[in-house]
Amino acid sequence: MQIECHQVYLNGRGAAENHGKDVMLNAQCSMFNVIIMTLNVYKQYFGAQCTYLGVERHGAEVMLISDSDHGTIKYEVAVSFFPHNYPSDFAVSYDAYVSRVIYQAPGRRSKKREAAFLAQLRPIAEELAQSIGATIQWELPLSDAERH
């Protein structure tokens, strides 16, 4: 069994391997406890205009993130602005990162709820961008949308 998450606490015997930002848990035991499971429900890169901490940024990573923790589900919209100085430059920087929790309650993931959140994604991402003086160029996608 394989579970993707950012933070893992193990009870019993198991092996965790680091793969970039994510941790893959290869459960080799009958007992383990996953504390937080984080999933990018939606992620896409767009052109952007932003100057943050004196650095020009021409790309934005727009995300709908789901966090599950002990029977509680949380959804947040996040935008990270990065330099994107040439076509293959997707080195996302995390200093120009803004986010807002849009839902938190007992329960689990819901495709119906996620569809409603995706419909609200752009206006919320626009507000977040404006909060740091940035704009997202929706008409200039730099990647295809990734949905999980």
Number of C-alpha atoms within 10 A of each C-alpha: 6 9 13 16 19 18 14 18 13 16 12 12 11 15 11 13 10 10 8 7 8 14 16 19 23 14 17 13 12 9 11 16 11 18 14 18 17 18 19 17 19 18 18 17 24 20 22 24 19 24 17 17 8 7 11 16 21 21 28 33 22 23 25 25 19 22 20 21 15 13 9 14 20 19 24 20 25 22 25 21 32 28 21 19 13 8 7 8 11 16 12 16 14 11 11 20 18 17 19 15 13 14 13 14 10 11 13 14 15 9 9 8 11 17 11 10 18 14 10 13 19 15 10 19 22 16 16 21 25 13 11 14 12 21 21 25 17 14 8 12 16 19 12 10 13 12 12 7
